[in-house]
């Protein structure tokens, strides 16, 4: 393929591209981009107990990481305590186990929350974990207004791609917007939602589907907040952030990020009539693609991560997580985490790439590809609107079917050899990785965490816990904002499970319909 000026002759620079920091933000949301300030290096971390994760956080900060990103274990994500039967075998495995405020205090011990921004990848129980973070800040003497960071709080993609939901969609949307409303009043430096395409892409979506379905979710949240809370769009839209995947198709990924910014700016200005330019800006975090990492020849993963990271940077990301080379085998070791962070630092400090603002702007191919992706994304957005919006599309199974079909076609292409995966279907070797060092979470974690939880339950004021949970149930039944009563529960050391169970009693539990 060869691209020439003829391929971009119909693109109006001012309308479709513009200068960096200007509508429609195709070239980036800030005028100076990385020449003014580097992206935030935010490595996703968390495993086992709060004590061990705290040590990992401090290690990463010492190595030059510039922001925290917290991974929670599956029981915490699903609203179950460590001592619940369903938690057996899952405690501390995919992230840190958090049962009560005590765990959160330990997790951030010695880390001043007014001097570091924190991202928390949590959705169904996002209100509880955010309340715990606020309570920890209070104990540190840090004002809410000083807190900066992000809570993912994107429940729609759980129904579409990931499955970590608790309540029915309508109740979940209500809680999501409770958080957005609370943050707009009390946590003005906090991103109340990070609309996530990452997990959509990991489930098998194409680049077009990743952006289209993510932006459709963003539209749904904005519309719900306006319709159900009568909130002015400019009161909350500037604190909406996004989270995308950086996959292997280098130029497609760069163009994808550019198209996403342009489309979101158009949506916010034209569809929702937002007046504040900050409401038009699509700010996003990027994580390199976990689904592209291979257990075969894991050292190759370090190379994959490097060019995925470079695509994110050339695409204008605001923060970045680079995966570790051993993540197809286990949670990452300290050494592999350091190499992943160093990958970002090498690009930042040795490549000189950040000194040029949007260096690929004006590329015949990149501008053409951005335009073509925008057209395809717009087609999906129009189709979702025809179906009645994201919630309706989810209930009909449209989004899920589209992703599953794409995942199936991709896997078949790999098996046919049409898509090369080096070390797997191309240049395969018989070499095994028996001597490859991996991190193992101790089986003692469950016992330790259960013991800690038992002690907290013994020493807390049970009357305060009961009273706070009663208030929470009443607030939920009255359809009022849940954040203040959840804060009251958290301060009383009510558990994640107790708070979630209280809401289960009011809202019920969602069971996915068979859509195939």
C-alpha positions in Angstrom: 0.0 0.0 0.0 1.1 3.5 -0.7 -0.6 6.7 0.5 -0.3 10.1 -1.1 -1.8 13.6 -0.8 -4.8 12.3 -2.8 -5.8 10.1 0.1 -6.3 13.1 2.4 -7.4 15.8 -0.1 -11.0 15.9 1.2 -9.9 16.3 4.8 -10.4 19.9 6.1 -7.6 20.6 8.5 -9.4 23.0 10.7 -12.7 21.0 10.9 -11.3 17.5 11.1 -7.8 17.8 12.5 -7.0 21.1 14.1 -4.0 22.1 16.2 -3.2 20.2 19.4 -5.3 21.4 22.3 -8.1 22.7 19.9 -11.4 21.2 18.9 -11.8 18.5 17.6 -8.6 17.4 19.5 -7.5 15.0 16.8 -3.9 15.9 17.5 -4.2 15.8 21.3 -6.1 17.4 24.1 -3.3 19.8 25.3 -1.4 22.3 23.1 2.1 21.2 24.2 1.3 17.5 25.0 4.4 15.7 26.3 6.7 18.6 25.5 4.9 20.4 28.4 4.3 17.3 30.6 5.0 13.6 30.2 2.1 11.1 30.4 1.6 9.6 33.9 3.4 6.3 34.3 0.8 4.3 36.2 1.6 0.6 36.6 -1.4 -1.6 37.5 -0.6 -3.5 40.7 -2.1 -5.4 43.6 -2.0 -8.9 44.9 -2.4 -11.0 48.0 -2.8 -8.8 51.1 -2.8 -5.1 51.6 0.6 -5.4 53.3 2.2 -7.0 50.3 0.5 -4.7 47.8 1.6 -1.7 49.8 5.2 -2.9 49.5 4.8 -3.3 45.7 3.3 0.3 45.5 6.3 1.7 47.4 8.7 -0.3 45.2 7.2 1.1 42.0 7.2 4.7 43.3 10.9 4.3 44.3 11.6 3.1 40.7 10.1 6.3 39.3 6.4 5.5 38.8 4.3 8.7 38.8 0.8 7.4 39.7 -0.8 4.4 41.4 -3.2 1.9 39.9 -4.9 -0.6 42.1 -5.9 -4.1 41.1 -8.5 -5.7 43.4 -9.1 -9.5 43.8 -12.3 -11.1 42.4 -14.2 -11.4 45.7 -13.7 -7.6 46.3 -14.9 -6.9 42.8 -18.0 -9.1 43.3 -18.9 -7.8 46.7 -17.9 -10.9 48.8 -15.8 -11.0 51.9 -12.8 -13.3 52.3 -14.8 -15.6 54.6 -17.6 -16.1 52.1 -17.7 -19.7 50.6 -17.6 -18.3 47.0 -14.3 -16.5 47.8 -12.5 -19.8 48.4 -9.5 -20.1 46.0 -9.8 -16.5 44.7 -8.6 -14.3 47.6 -5.6 -12.2 46.6 -5.2 -13.9 43.3 -6.1 -11.3 40.7 -5.5 -8.3 42.9 -5.4 -7.2 46.5 -8.0 -8.5 49.0 -10.0 -5.6 50.6 -12.6 -6.5 53.3 -12.8 -3.4 55.4 -11.4 0.1 55.8 -8.6 -1.5 57.9 -7.3 -3.1 54.7 -7.5 0.1 52.8 -5.6 1.9 55.6 -2.8 -0.6 55.3 -2.8 -0.5 51.5 -2.0 3.2 51.5 0.1 3.3 54.7 3.0 5.7 54.3 1.7 7.0 50.9 0.4 10.6 51.2 -2.8 10.7 49.2 -2.5 14.5 48.6 0.8 13.9 46.7 -0.1 10.9 44.5 -2.9 10.3 42.1 -4.6 6.9 42.3 -6.6 4.9 39.8 -8.8 2.1 41.1 -10.0 -0.6 38.6 -13.3 -1.4 40.3 -16.9 -1.3 39.1 -19.7 -3.1 40.8 -18.3 -2.2 44.2 -16.8 1.1 43.1 -18.9 3.2 45.5 -17.6 1.2 48.5 -13.9 1.4 47.5 -14.1 5.1 46.7 -15.7 5.7 50.1 -12.9 3.8 51.7 -10.3 5.9 49.9 -12.0 9.1 51.1 -12.1 7.7 54.6 -8.4 6.8 54.5 -7.7 10.4 53.3 -9.7 11.7 56.3 -7.5 9.7 58.7 -4.4 11.1 57.0 -5.8 14.6 57.4 -6.1 15.1 53.7 -9.0 17.2 52.4 -11.3 15.6 49.8 -10.6 18.6 47.5 -6.9 17.6 47.4 -7.6 14.0 46.2 -6.8 13.2 42.6 -7.3 10.0 40.6 -9.9 7.9 39.0 -12.4 5.2 39.9 -13.3 3.0 36.9 -17.0 2.9 37.8 -17.9 1.6 34.3 -20.6 -1.1 34.9 -21.9 -1.3 31.3 -18.8 -2.9 29.9 -19.2 -5.6 32.6 -22.5 -6.7 31.0 -20.9 -6.5 27.6 -17.5 -8.1 28.0 -16.2 -8.9 31.5 -19.0 -10.2 33.7 -18.1 -8.6 37.0 -21.5 -7.2 37.8 -23.8 -7.7 40.8 -27.1 -5.8 40.4 -29.4 -5.4 37.4 -28.4 -2.8 34.8 -30.8 -0.1 35.9 -29.8 -0.3 39.6 -26.1 -0.4 38.5 -26.5 2.7 36.4 -28.1 4.5 39.3 -25.1 3.7 41.6 -22.7 4.8 38.8 -24.4 8.2 38.6 -24.5 8.5 42.4 -20.7 8.4 42.2 -20.6 10.9 39.4 -22.9 13.3 41.3 -20.9 12.9 44.5 -17.6 13.6 42.8 -18.9 16.6 41.0 -19.7 18.1 44.5 -16.9 16.9 46.7 -14.0 15.5 44.6 -13.5 18.1 41.9 -10.0 16.7 41.0 -11.3 13.1 40.8 -12.4 11.3 37.6 -15.7 9.9 38.6 -15.8 7.3 35.8 -13.3 5.8 33.4 -15.3 4.4 30.5 -13.4 1.4 29.5 -12.8 -0.1 26.1 -9.8 -2.1 27.3 -11.9 -5.1 28.5 -14.1 -4.9 25.4 -10.9 -5.3 23.3 -9.6 -8.1 25.5 -12.8 -10.0 25.0 -12.1 -10.0 21.2 -13.5 -6.8 19.8 -11.9 -5.1 16.9 -10.4 -1.6 17.1 -13.5 -0.1 15.6 -15.8 -2.0 18.0 -13.6 -1.1 21.0 -14.1 2.6 20.3 -17.7 2.5 19.2 -19.0 0.4 22.1 -17.0 2.5 24.6 -18.2 5.8 23.3 -21.8 4.4 23.2 -21.4 3.5 26.9 -20.1 7.1 27.5 -23.2 8.5 25.8 -25.4 6.3 28.0 -23.8 7.6 31.2 -24.1 11.2 30.2 -27.7 10.8 29.1 -28.7 9.0 32.3 -27.1 11.6 34.5 -29.0 14.4 32.6 -32.3 12.5 32.5 -32.3 11.2 36.1 -30.5 13.9 38.1 -31.2 17.0 36.0 -27.4 17.6 36.1 -25.9 20.2 33.8 -23.6 18.4 31.4 -20.7 20.7 32.1 -20.9 20.0 35.9 -19.7 16.5 35.4 -18.5 15.9 31.8 -15.0 17.4 32.3 -14.2 14.6 34.8 -15.2 11.7 32.5 -12.1 9.8 31.4 -11.6 6.8 29.2 -9.5 3.7 29.2 -8.3 2.0 26.0 -6.2 -1.0 24.8 -3.0 -0.7 22.8 -2.9 -3.7 20.5 -0.5 -5.0 17.9 -1.6 -3.2 14.7 0.7 -0.2 15.3 -0.8 2.5 12.9 -4.4 1.3 13.4 -4.0 1.9 17.2 -2.6 5.4 16.7 -5.4 6.3 14.3 -8.0 4.7 16.7 -7.0 7.1 19.5 -7.1 10.1 17.2 -10.6 9.1 15.9 -11.9 8.5 19.4 -11.0 12.1 20.5 -12.6 13.6 17.4 -15.8 11.7 17.7 -16.2 12.3 21.4 -15.6 16.0 20.9 -18.4 16.0 18.3 -20.8 14.1 20.5 -20.3 16.3 23.5 -20.5 19.6 21.6 -23.3 18.7 19.1 -25.4 16.0 20.8 -25.2 17.2 24.4 -24.6 20.9 23.8 -21.7 21.0 26.3 -20.3 24.6 26.4 -17.1 24.0 28.4 -14.2 22.9 26.1 -13.1 20.6 28.9 -16.3 18.6 28.4 -15.3 18.0 24.8 -11.9 16.5 25.6 -11.5 12.8 25.6 -8.7 12.1 28.1 -7.6 8.5 28.4 -5.4 5.9 30.1 -3.9 3.1 28.0 -2.8 -0.4 28.9 -0.9 -2.6 26.6 -2.8 -5.6 25.4 -2.7 -8.5 27.8 -4.5 -10.7 25.3 -1.4 -10.5 23.0 1.0 -11.9 25.6 2.1 -15.5 25.1 3.2 -18.2 27.5 5.5 -19.4 24.8 8.8 -17.5 24.7 7.6 -14.9 27.3 10.7 -12.7 26.6 9.0 -11.8 23.3 6.3 -10.1 25.3 8.7 -7.3 26.3 9.1 -6.4 22.7 5.3 -6.5 22.0 4.8 -4.2 25.0 7.4 -1.8 23.8 5.7 -1.1 20.4 2.2 -1.1 21.9 3.4 1.5 24.4 4.9 3.6 21.6 1.5 3.4 19.7 -0.2 4.8 22.9 2.3 7.6 23.2 2.2 8.6 19.5 -1.6 8.4 19.8 -1.6 10.9 22.7 -2.5 9.0 25.9 -2.6 10.8 29.2 -1.4 7.9 31.3 0.0 4.4 30.5 0.4 1.0 32.0 2.9 -1.3 30.3 2.3 -5.0 30.9 5.0 -7.3 32.3 6.5 -10.0 30.1 5.4 -12.8 32.5 1.7 -11.9 32.8 0.7 -14.8 30.5 2.1 -17.1 33.2 1.4 -15.4 36.5 1.2 -12.1 38.4 4.3 -10.1 37.6 7.5 -10.4 39.6 9.3 -7.3 40.9 12.0 -7.6 38.2 9.5 -7.9 35.3 7.5 -5.0 36.7 10.6 -2.9 36.8 11.4 -3.7 33.1 7.9 -2.8 32.1 8.2 0.6 33.8 11.7 1.1 32.3 10.1 0.6 28.9 8.1 3.7 29.4 11.0 5.6 30.9 13.3 4.7 27.9 10.7 6.2 25.5 10.2 9.2 27.8 13.8 10.1 28.5 16.0 8.6 25.7 14.0 8.5 22.5 13.3 12.3 22.2 9.8 11.4 20.9 8.1 13.6 23.6 9.8 16.7 22.4 7.7 16.8 19.2 4.0 17.4 19.5 2.0 14.8 17.6 4.8 13.8 15.3 2.5 11.7 13.0 0.1 14.5 12.4 -0.2 15.1 8.7 1.0 11.6 7.7 -1.0 10.6 4.6 -1.6 7.2 6.0 -2.4 8.1 9.6 -4.8 10.9 8.6 -6.5 8.7 6.0 -6.8 5.8 8.5 -8.2 8.1 11.2 -10.9 9.2 8.8 -11.8 5.7 7.7 -12.0 4.4 11.4 -14.2 7.4 12.2 -16.6 6.4 9.5 -16.8 2.8 10.7 -17.2 3.8 14.4 -20.0 6.3 13.4 -21.9 3.4 11.7 -21.8 1.4 14.9 -23.0 4.4 17.0 -25.9 4.9 14.6 -26.8 1.2 14.8 -26.8 1.3 18.6 -29.0 4.4 18.6 -31.4 2.6 16.3 -31.6 -0.2 18.8 -32.6 2.3 21.5 -29.2 2.9 23.1 -26.6 0.9 24.9 -28.9 -0.7 27.6 -31.3 -1.9 25.0 -28.4 -3.2 22.8 -27.1 -5.1 25.8 -30.5 -6.6 26.6 -30.8 -7.7 23.0 -27.3 -9.2 23.1 -26.2 -7.2 20.1 -22.9 -5.9 21.5 -22.0 -9.3 23.0 -22.7 -11.1 19.8 -20.6 -8.7 17.8 -17.7 -9.1 20.1 -18.0 -12.9 20.2 -18.1 -13.1 16.4 -15.0 -10.9 16.1 -13.2 -13.0 18.7 -14.1 -16.2 16.9 -12.9 -14.8 13.5 -9.6 -13.6 15.0 -8.9 -17.0 16.6 -9.6 -18.8 13.4 -7.3 -16.5 11.5 -4.5 -17.2 14.1 -5.1 -21.0 13.7 -5.0 -20.7 9.9 -1.8 -18.7 10.1 -3.3 -15.6 8.5 -2.4 -13.7 11.6 1.2 -14.4 12.8 2.0 -14.8 16.4 5.8 -15.2 16.7 6.7 -18.2 18.8 3.2 -19.6 18.6 2.2 -20.2 15.0 5.3 -18.5 13.4 8.9 -19.6 14.2 7.7 -22.0 16.8 10.3 -23.7 19.0 10.1 -26.7 21.3 11.8 -24.8 24.0 10.0 -24.9 27.3 10.0 -22.3 30.1 10.6 -24.6 33.1 13.2 -22.4 34.5 11.3 -19.2 34.1 10.8 -17.5 37.5 7.1 -16.7 38.3 5.4 -15.1 41.2 3.2 -17.4 43.3 0.6 -16.2 45.8 0.9 -18.1 49.0 -1.9 -20.5 50.0 -1.5 -18.9 53.5 -3.0 -15.6 52.2 -6.6 -16.9 52.7 -5.9 -17.9 56.3 -4.2 -14.6 57.1 -6.9 -12.5 55.6 -9.7 -14.5 57.3 -7.9 -14.0 60.7 -7.6 -10.3 60.1 -11.3 -10.0 59.1 -12.3 -11.9 62.2 -10.3 -9.6 64.5 -11.9 -6.5 62.9 -15.4 -7.8 63.4 -14.6 -8.5 67.1 -13.3 -5.1 67.9 -15.6 -2.9 65.8 -18.8 -1.4 67.3 -21.5 -3.8 66.0 -24.3 -1.4 66.9 -22.8 1.3 64.6 -22.4 -1.3 61.8 -26.1 -2.3 62.1 -27.3 1.2 62.3 -25.2 2.3 59.2 -26.4 -0.7 57.2 -30.0 0.1 58.1 -29.6 3.7 56.9 -28.1 2.4 53.7 -31.0 0.1 53.0 -33.5 2.9 53.7 -31.6 5.3 51.4 -31.5 2.7 48.6 -35.2 2.0 48.9 -35.9 5.8 48.8 -33.8 6.0 45.6 -31.5 8.6 47.0 -27.7 9.0 46.5 -25.9 6.2 48.3 -22.5 7.7 48.7 -23.0 9.4 52.1 -24.6 6.3 53.8 -21.9 4.1 52.3 -19.3 6.4 53.8 -21.0 6.0 57.1 -20.9 2.2 56.8 -17.2 2.2 55.8 -16.2 4.4 58.8 -18.0 1.9 61.1 -15.8 -0.8 59.5 -18.7 -2.6 57.8 -17.4 -5.0 55.2 -17.5 -4.9 51.5 -19.7 -8.0 51.6 -22.1 -6.6 54.2 -22.6 -3.4 52.3 -23.0 -5.3 49.0 -25.5 -7.8 50.6 -27.6 -4.9 51.9 -27.9 -3.5 48.4 -28.5 -7.0 47.0 -31.6 -7.1 49.3 -32.9 -4.0 47.7 -31.9 -4.3 44.1 -31.6 -8.0 43.6 -28.9 -9.9 41.6 -28.6 -9.8 37.8 -28.6 -13.1 35.9 -27.6 -12.9 32.3 -30.1 -14.2 29.8 -29.1 -16.7 27.2 -28.6 -14.5 24.2 -27.2 -17.2 21.8 
